[in-house]
């Protein structure tokens, strides 16, 4: 972080992620001036597969992050000229008529399903079956929180006057206004991704889901003024009362924007809890047939996205199950355990001595399909946890490279460079592995807080400091360190990717289906 020499305006960005909430101040050059972070429990589970968190817990954590920021950098409060919020995606909140939460928020990691969803009349069901999308629609309906809440918690659903994403709930707590950003609408909702608005009244989604239009909030463009921070929120957060608050987008949308990846020739990789590969486009390009691109945090733009849903969650799993020595040593040194994991990568050669990982640790909808499971092959007596850690990092890289190739074909634009964000991007060795697997330069943005920067860019445009997003991106984003592929390592990874990784899912998918039939897991609707 660098403190500017002048006393220019600052923009407050609040990033409510899965693992932590961060309050950040950026200047008009995109420099991260100050930052506070509060780590949070991602969720609690009352039963296997459940993932919930109390709404007040999110709000209290956000307030603590802001208050910590002012405790350390109180002199900067007077320079704040705008604020914006970015949050984790697809976590939903039920509010009653008094705008009070009826139950804990359902976190995006929740695995509940239902078979009790609306049945379509034959004249709607027949065309869906004709184009081969019956199973995809069933997955959509079974996973939709509004459907299983109505089935499993009918009393709660009957009292749900407002059905919001976490972004809409926190926006209401900050401003008193019930609304949300278009670029935050990612989830099992009746949303028209092409138009960037709730689906039209004759859209099939209204028949497939139990949510009603009157339960959903008004939507705003990225950079559009929502209103001032309320007096109540100012007291709770320490943000100056009256600070103008602007719409932004979900964390991945803001991350693409903050990385400056606004054209389809630049791939945006996010090494976060969910690992993603995005390309941004003014064209509506579906990443897979019948799978929509999301609204970008720039009006008139779309993000085509490939997801590795568990992504760098696997690093947390590895830390919990196999890295107690690093956890204890990190605690002794007062650093994050992941910093010590680079030594594990250094202990294992590229290719992890033949250990290969397929990172489909969460069932998918289309690719991977609902039967998908993770796999690790190639074990031998030479392998240690260091090889397993490298196999995790390489496996995520292979999956994202597959996404890059599929999107390049659909965009009809070759990808020439990569922008890499998220926690994993802070490791030089992971950045080098990325460049070597993709065979492309891997560029680290000038700040690791790209999602927060994306939110700040929207505040900067909304406040009038820049006339549009393009000029704000030109002024506030830039490339930091660049990692170039090593030809020898790339040749090795190319063969492993083409000859082994690409064959894994097709070979294992029939076995996954048999596992599901025998064990009942993953459960089908």
N, C-alpha and C positions, 0 to 999 in steps of 0.2 A: 504494500500500500504506500502511496506517495501523497503527501499533503501539498496542495498547490501553494504557490507563493502569494497569490492574490486572494482576494476575498470574494470571489465570484460565486454565482448561484450553485446550489447543490440539489440533487434529486434523490429522494428516498425510495429505495426498492425493498420490498418485503418479499422474501422467498420462503413459502411454507412448504417444505419438502416432506419426503417420507421419513427421513432419518433426523432432520433438524429443521429449525426455523432460523433464518438469518435476516438481520436488518442491516442495510448497506447504504452508504452515501456515495454517489458518483458525481464527478464534475462534468462539465459540458464537453470535455475531451474524452469521456469514458474512463477516466482514471478512478479506481476504487480508492476513496479517500479514507473511509472508516467502515468498520464491520463489526458486528456482534453476532454470536451464534449460540443458540440454546439447543442442545441435543434432546431428542424426544423419543419416547417409546412409540414405534411405528403403529402398534396395535396391541390389543389384548384379545385372547380367545377364551370363550366360555365352553366351546366345543371344538373338536378337530375341524379345521377348514374355515372356522369363523375368523374374521379380522375386523375388529371394531375399535373405535376410540371415542372418548367423550368429547362433545363439541366444545365444552368449556375448557377442556385441556388444551385444545388447539388455540383457542383465544388467549388463555392465560400464558401459554408459551410464546405467542406472538407479542403480547404485552411485555413479557420479561425481556425478550430480545431487544425490543425498542428501548426499554428503560435502561438496559445495560449499555446500549449505544450512547445514550446521553450521559450516563454516569462517567464514561470514559472520554467522551467527546462533546461535552455539554456546550462548548463555545460554538459548535457548528450548527446548533439548532436554528439559530436566527437566519442562517443562509439557505434553509430548505425552501425551494420554490415549487415543489410539486412532488407527488408520490404515486406509486403504482404497486400492484400486488401480482405475484405469480404463485401458483400453488401446484401441488401434486394433482394428477388427473383422476377422473372417474371415481372419486370418493363422494358419496351422496349423504344428504342431510334431510330429515323430515321435520318440518316446523308446523306447529298448530296455528290456529287463527290469531293467537297473540304473539306469533313469531318466536315461540319458545321451542327448543328441540324436544321431540317426543321420545327419542331413543338415541343411543350413540350413533355417530356417523359410521356408515359402512365403508370400509377402506377397500381400495381397488384390489388388494390381495385376497379378499374374501372369495371363497370357492363355493358358496351355496348355489344350489340350482333348484328348479321346480319343474314338475311335469304338469302343474296346474296353471296353464296359461290360456289365453283366449284362442279358441278354434276359429279359423277363418271360414267364411262361407265358400262354397265350392267355386264360385266364379272368381274369387281371389286366389284360392289355394291352387287351382288348376294351372294358371300361368306360372306360378312359382315352381311347381313341379316340372312343368314343361321345359323350363330353362335350367333345370338341375339344381335348384337352390333350396329345395325343401329342407335338407338337413341343416344348411346354414341358417335358415330362418328359425328352425327349432332351437339351435344353439343360442341364437340371439334372444329368443323368447325365454328360454330356460335360465339364461344368465342374468336377464334384466332384473335389477333390484326391485323395481316397481311391481313386477309380476310375483316374485317370491315373497315380498313383503305383504302383498295383498292376500296371498295364499296362506302364509305361515303366521302372520301377525295382523289379522283382519281388523282388530280393534284399533291398532296403531294406524293402519293405512286409512281407515275411515275418518280418522281425526287429522290426517295429513292435509293441511290446507296449502302448504308450499313445499315443493320438492325441488331441492337445489343441489348443485355441486358444492364442495367445500369452498371453492372460490366465491360463489354467490353468498354463502353464509358469512364468510369473513368480510366480504365487501359490505354487507349489511351491518355488521358489527362496527366497521370503521366509519361508515358514512350515514347510517340510518336509512339508506335507500335499498330497496329490494330489486336488484338487477345483477347482471353478470356480463362478462365479455364473450363475444362470439367465439374467439379463439381459445376459450376455456372449455368449450362443449365437446368433450371426448367421453364417451360412455354409452350405456345402453339407453338411449334417449331418442325421442322422435324428432331428430334434427336433420335438416336438409343441408348437407355439407357443401353442395354446389352453390346454393343461394346464401348460405351462412345465416340461416334463420330456422325457426321451428317449422316443421313440415307443414305443407298445405293441408287443408281440411280433408281432402280426399286421399291423402297418402296412406299407403298400406300400414305404415308404422302405428298409426292411431288404432288400427284394428288388432295389431299384434301385441300392443302394450296396454297396461291398465292405467297409465297416467293420463290425466286430462290437461288440455291446454291451459286452463285457468290455474293449474297448480305450478306452472313453469314461469320463470321470471322474464321480464323484458331483457333484450340483449343489445349490447353496444359495440361499436367498432373499436378496434385497437387505437388508442390515442384519444378517444372521445372522453369528454369530461363527464365524470359521474357526479361529483359535487364536493363540498368541503368535508374535511374530517370533522366529525361531530364533537360537541363539547364533552360528551361522555367518553368517547374514544380518546380524545386528547388527554383527558385526565388519566385514563388507564394506560396509555402508551407513552405519554410524554411528547407525542408529535404535536407541534404547535397547532392550536385550534384554528380552524379556517384554512389550513393547508389544503390546496386543491388536489383531488384524487382522480386519477385517470384510469380508464380501462386498459388492460394489457392482454394477457393470454395465459394459458397453462405453461408449466415449466418447460416442456419440450419445445413448444412454439417460441417461447422467449429465448430459449437456448440457441435455436437456429438463428434468430435475429441477432442476438448478442455475439454470435460467432461470425457475423457478417456473411453468412452463406445464403444469399438471396437469389442465386441463379442455379440451374440444374447441372452445370458443369462442376459445381463444388459440392462434394458430399459432406454432410454434417453428421459426425458420429458423436453419440453421447454415451459415455461410460458411467452411467448412473445405476441406481437400484434396478430400473428397467434400462437395458441397453437398446439404443435405437440408431437407425441409419435413415437420414432424411435428405430429400432434395426439395428445394423451394422453387416454385414455378408460378407464372401468371396463368398457365393452362391448368385445367382440371384433369390431372393424370392419376388414374387409379393405380395403386401399387400392386394390386392383384385384381383379377376380374371380380366385379361386384363388391370390392372393398374400397371405400371412398378415401380420398386424401382429406386431411384435416384443414380447417381454416388456419392460416398462418397469422402471426402477430403483426402482420402488415395488411391493411385492407386491400382486397383484390388479389391476394396471393394464396396459394395452397401449399401445404407440406405433404408430400407423399412419403409414407413412413413404413419401414420394416422394423418389427419389434422382436427383441429377445427378452421375453417378459421378465424372467428372473435375473438376467444380466449380471450386474455386479453385486446383486444379492448373493450370488455364489461366493463372492469373496468374504462376505459376512458369515456365510455358512462355513467356509473353510476356516475362518478365524475362530469361530465357536468350537468346531469339532476337532481341529488339528493344530491350532497355533497358540496353545496356552503359554508356551515359552515366550513367544513374541509379545503376547498380551501382558505378561508379567514384566518383561524387560521394558516394554514401552511405558508401562505405569511407573517403573523406577526412573526412567529418563524424562517422564513428563511429555511424551509425544504420542502420536497416533500409531497403533500397531501396524497399520498398512505401510508405514514408512519403512519398517524393517523387512517387509515382504520382498523388496527388491533383492535382498541377499538370497532369497529362495530362488528367484529367477536366475540369478547369477550361478547358482549351483547346478542348474539343469540346462543342457544344451538346447538349441532350437529343435523342435520336434519332440522334446521330452523323451528321447530314447524310445520312440514308438508309441507313447501313450497318447491316445486321441479321445477327445471329449465332444459329444454332441449335446448342446446346451438347451434342449427342449424340456426343461424341468417343469414346465407348466403346459397343460393341454392347450392347443390352439383352436382355431375355428376352421381355417381353410389350409394354410401351410404355416406351421405344421397343423395336422388335423387334430380332432378331439381325442384321438387315441394316443397322442404323442407322449413320450417319456424321455428322460435323459439317458445317456449311455456313455460309458467309458470303456474303451477296448484297448488291448495291447499290453496288459499288465504282465510284468515279469519280476523276477526276484531282485533285479537291479533298481527297481523303482522305489522312491521315497516320497515323502510329502512334498518335497521341492518339485519333483516331476509332476505330481498331481496339481500343484498350484500353477505351474506353467501350462499344463494341459487345459486348465480352466480358462486362463487368459487367451490362449491360442484358440480354444473352441469358440469363445465369444467372438473373436476376430474372424474366424472362418464363417460363422453364421452371418455376421454383418457384411462380409465381403460378398456372400451369396446375395444378400439384399441389394448391395451396390450394383451387381451385375443385372439383376432383374429390373431394377429401376432405370438403369441406363438404357436397357432395351425399350422400356415403355416410354421413357422420355424422348428417346431417339437423339440423345445428346451424350457424348462420351464424358466421363468424369475425369478431370485432369488433376484435381487436388482434393485433399481432405482437411477439414477443420475438426479438431477433436476436443471435446469438452467433457465435463463430469469429473468425478473424483479420480477415476483411473488415469485420466490424462495428466495428472501431476507426477506420474512416474516416468522418468526418462526411458526406462527399459520397456515399459508398456507402449510408449509412443514409438519406440524403435521396432518393436514386434509388429505394431500396426502397420508401419511403413513397409516392413518386410513382407507381411502377408498380402497386403493390397498391391504392392509394387508401385506405390505412389508416394509423393511427399506428404508427410503428416504434419500439419501445421497446428501449433498450439496457440490459441488466441492470447492476446496480451494479458487477459485476466482469466482466472479460473472461474470467476463468478459470472458466467455468460448468461444464465437465466436471469439473474438479478440485473445485469446490464441490459438485457432485452426489455425488461420492465421499465428501467430508467429511460431507455430510448423512447418508449411510448409516452412517458411523462414529459420528456423534452419536446417531443412533437406536439403533444397536447397543450403544453404551456406556451407554445409559440417560439421556442428558442431555435427551432429548425422548421422550414416550411413543409417538409415531407420526410418520410422514413428513409428514403434513399440518401438524402443529404445528412440526416442524423447518423446513419450507419457509416457514411464516409468519414464523418468527423469523430465518431465515438468508438469505432472498432478498428483493430489493426492486428497484424500477425506478430506473434512473439517468436519463439524458437521453432525451427523447422527441422524435421528428421527425414533424411533421405534413405530410400531402401538400399540395403546391401545386396549386390547381385547374387552372391553365393547363397546367402540365407533365403533370398526370394526364390531362387531356383528350387531349394529344398521345400519351402512352404508351398510352392506352386504344385509340385508333384503330390504332396500330402493332401492338398486341397482337391485337386482334380481327380486323383486316383483313389483316394480313401474317403475324405470327408463327403464329397458329393454323392458317394454311393451309400453312405450310412443310413439315411432316413428311408430310402426305398427298400433296402434290404431288411431293416428292422421293423418297419411299419406293420407287416403282417404279424410279427411276434408281439408287438405292442397291443394289437387288437386281440390276440389270444390271451394275453395277460389280463386285459380288461374283461374279457368274457369269463375268465376263471376266477378272478379276484373281485370283480365289480369295481375296480378302481383304474383309471378315473371314472367316476359315475356318469352315466348318460341320462338325459332327461327321459 
